[in-house]
């Protein structure tokens, strides 16, 4: 087990945690990240890339972007449409939607960044949205949060307002990142590089 204070790292990396009203849920989100970082062999949450072949943007930047986009969209859903998405669920699921990259991406970074990953958890064979769901389940996040984490089409049989916010915010952030770093759309990236299609 690492002597790194991942709890503090995660809280510093994701100021959006403060949008979660429930102290218990906030702590569970941090715990999921801490488990993922320890098992993945990471030394710093900022070392995880956004994508296995895009290292100009960190996973932290993307996760924060998804959370911010979803919060803005939720505000619009409330004020313009009169809907009532649960903010705690949206923020927790956004912050956890890519925690599974702790398990999926260790082989795609410089070995100097990692301790020895735990082979019981770390593998490219499990998509990060599924391992992220498993981490959220393991730490006891509510079902509403768990079901909003898998974000690839077909992974969840029933969608919720909160799950759709996470999914659409993820696409919006991913499209911005791939356009800014590679000059292509997210769909073009998926067609050429996706490991899950």
C-alpha positions as CSV (number, residue, x, y, z in Angstrom):
1,X,0.0,0.0,0.0
2,X,1.3,3.4,-0.9
3,X,2.2,6.1,1.6
4,X,0.8,8.8,-0.6
5,X,-2.1,10.8,0.7
6,X,-4.5,10.1,-2.1
7,X,-7.5,11.4,-0.1
8,X,-5.9,14.9,0.0
9,X,-4.8,14.7,-3.7
10,X,-8.3,13.8,-4.9
11,X,-9.9,16.6,-2.8
12,X,-7.4,19.1,-4.2
13,X,-7.8,17.9,-7.8
14,X,-11.5,18.0,-7.8
15,X,-12.9,21.2,-6.2
16,X,-16.3,20.3,-7.8
17,X,-16.6,17.8,-4.9
18,X,-18.0,20.8,-2.9
19,X,-21.1,20.8,-5.1
20,X,-22.1,17.5,-3.4
21,X,-24.2,18.4,-0.4
22,X,-24.0,14.9,1.2
23,X,-20.7,14.5,3.2
24,X,-21.1,10.8,3.0
25,X,-21.4,10.7,-0.7
26,X,-18.5,13.1,-1.1
27,X,-16.4,10.8,1.0
28,X,-17.5,7.8,-1.1
29,X,-16.4,9.5,-4.3
30,X,-13.0,10.3,-2.8
31,X,-12.7,6.7,-1.5
32,X,-13.4,5.3,-5.0
33,X,-10.7,7.4,-6.5
34,X,-8.3,6.4,-3.7
35,X,-8.9,2.7,-4.2
36,X,-8.4,3.1,-8.0
37,X,-5.2,5.1,-7.6
38,X,-3.7,2.6,-5.1
39,X,-4.6,-0.5,-7.0
40,X,-3.6,1.1,-10.3
41,X,-0.1,1.9,-9.0
42,X,-0.5,5.6,-9.6
43,X,1.6,8.2,-7.7
44,X,-0.6,11.2,-8.6
45,X,-4.1,11.5,-9.9
46,X,-2.9,14.1,-12.4
47,X,-0.7,11.5,-14.1
48,X,-3.7,9.7,-15.6
49,X,-4.1,10.7,-19.2
50,X,-7.5,11.7,-20.7
51,X,-7.0,9.0,-23.3
52,X,-4.4,6.3,-23.9
53,X,-3.2,8.3,-27.0
54,X,-3.9,11.9,-25.8
55,X,-1.4,13.0,-23.2
56,X,-1.8,16.8,-23.6
57,X,-4.9,16.6,-21.4
58,X,-5.2,14.9,-18.1
59,X,-8.1,12.8,-16.9
60,X,-8.5,15.3,-14.1
61,X,-9.1,18.1,-16.6
62,X,-11.6,16.0,-18.5
63,X,-13.5,14.9,-15.4
64,X,-13.7,18.4,-14.1
65,X,-14.9,19.6,-17.5
66,X,-17.6,17.0,-17.6
67,X,-18.7,18.0,-14.1
68,X,-18.8,21.7,-15.0
69,X,-20.7,21.1,-18.2
70,X,-23.3,18.8,-16.5
71,X,-23.8,21.4,-13.7
72,X,-24.5,24.1,-16.2
73,X,-26.8,21.8,-18.2
74,X,-28.7,20.9,-15.0
75,X,-29.2,24.5,-14.2
76,X,-30.7,25.1,-17.6
77,X,-32.9,22.0,-17.2
78,X,-34.2,23.5,-14.0
79,X,-34.7,27.1,-15.1
80,X,-35.8,26.6,-18.7
81,X,-37.6,23.2,-18.6
82,X,-38.7,23.0,-14.9
83,X,-36.9,19.6,-14.5
84,X,-35.3,18.7,-11.2
85,X,-32.1,16.6,-11.7
86,X,-30.5,15.5,-8.5
87,X,-27.3,17.6,-8.2
88,X,-25.5,15.2,-5.8
89,X,-26.1,12.3,-8.2
90,X,-25.0,14.3,-11.2
91,X,-21.8,15.6,-9.6
92,X,-20.8,12.2,-8.0
93,X,-21.4,10.3,-11.3
94,X,-19.5,12.9,-13.3
95,X,-16.6,12.8,-10.9
96,X,-16.6,9.0,-11.1
97,X,-17.4,8.4,-14.7
98,X,-13.7,7.9,-15.6
99,X,-12.3,6.7,-12.3
100,X,-11.9,3.3,-14.0
101,X,-9.1,4.7,-16.1
102,X,-7.0,4.1,-12.9
103,X,-7.3,0.4,-13.9
104,X,-7.4,0.6,-17.7
105,X,-4.6,3.1,-18.5
106,X,-1.5,2.1,-16.5
107,X,0.1,0.5,-19.5
108,X,-0.2,3.7,-21.5
109,X,2.0,6.0,-19.4
110,X,5.7,6.2,-18.6
111,X,6.6,3.5,-16.2
112,X,8.3,6.1,-13.9
113,X,4.8,7.4,-13.0
114,X,3.6,4.1,-11.5
115,X,4.2,1.7,-8.7
116,X,3.3,-1.9,-9.4
117,X,-0.4,-2.1,-10.4
118,X,-2.5,-4.8,-8.7
119,X,-3.1,-7.5,-11.4
120,X,-6.4,-8.5,-9.7
121,X,-7.9,-5.2,-10.9
122,X,-5.8,-3.6,-13.6
123,X,-6.5,-4.6,-17.2
124,X,-7.1,-3.0,-20.5
125,X,-9.8,-5.7,-21.1
126,X,-12.4,-4.1,-18.9
127,X,-13.7,-0.7,-20.2
128,X,-13.1,2.1,-17.7
129,X,-16.8,2.9,-17.4
130,X,-17.5,-0.7,-16.2
131,X,-14.6,-0.7,-13.7
132,X,-15.7,2.8,-12.6
133,X,-19.2,1.4,-11.9
134,X,-17.6,-1.4,-9.9
135,X,-15.6,1.0,-7.8
136,X,-18.7,3.1,-7.1
137,X,-20.6,-0.1,-6.1
138,X,-17.7,-1.3,-3.9
139,X,-17.6,1.9,-1.9
140,X,-21.4,2.0,-1.5
141,X,-22.4,4.9,-3.7
142,X,-26.2,5.0,-4.2
143,X,-27.7,3.1,-7.1
144,X,-28.6,6.3,-8.8
145,X,-24.9,7.3,-9.0
146,X,-23.8,3.8,-10.0
147,X,-26.2,3.6,-12.9
148,X,-25.1,7.0,-14.3
149,X,-21.4,6.0,-14.5
150,X,-21.4,3.6,-17.5
151,X,-21.6,6.0,-20.4
152,X,-21.2,3.9,-23.6
153,X,-24.3,3.0,-25.5
154,X,-25.8,-0.2,-24.4
155,X,-24.1,-0.5,-21.0
156,X,-27.2,0.4,-18.9
157,X,-30.7,-0.8,-19.8
158,X,-32.6,2.1,-18.3
159,X,-31.4,5.7,-18.5
160,X,-32.2,8.5,-16.0
161,X,-32.2,12.2,-16.3
162,X,-28.9,12.3,-14.3
163,X,-27.3,9.5,-16.4
164,X,-28.1,11.4,-19.6
165,X,-26.6,14.5,-18.2
166,X,-23.3,12.6,-17.5
167,X,-23.3,11.0,-20.9
168,X,-24.0,14.2,-22.8
169,X,-21.5,16.2,-20.7
170,X,-18.9,13.5,-21.3
171,X,-19.5,13.8,-25.1
172,X,-19.3,17.6,-25.0
173,X,-16.0,17.6,-23.1
174,X,-14.6,14.7,-25.2
175,X,-15.5,16.5,-28.5
176,X,-13.8,19.7,-27.3
177,X,-10.7,17.8,-26.2
178,X,-10.3,15.8,-29.4
179,X,-10.9,18.8,-31.6
180,X,-8.5,21.0,-29.6
181,X,-5.7,18.3,-29.4
182,X,-6.1,16.3,-32.6
183,X,-8.3,18.4,-34.9
184,X,-10.9,15.6,-35.2
185,X,-14.4,14.9,-33.7
186,X,-15.0,12.5,-30.9
187,X,-16.8,10.2,-33.4
188,X,-13.7,10.2,-35.7
189,X,-11.5,9.4,-32.7
190,X,-13.9,6.5,-31.7
191,X,-13.9,5.1,-35.2
192,X,-10.1,5.2,-35.5
193,X,-8.9,4.5,-31.9
194,X,-11.5,3.2,-29.6
195,X,-10.6,0.1,-27.7
196,X,-14.3,-0.7,-27.0
197,X,-15.9,-0.5,-30.4
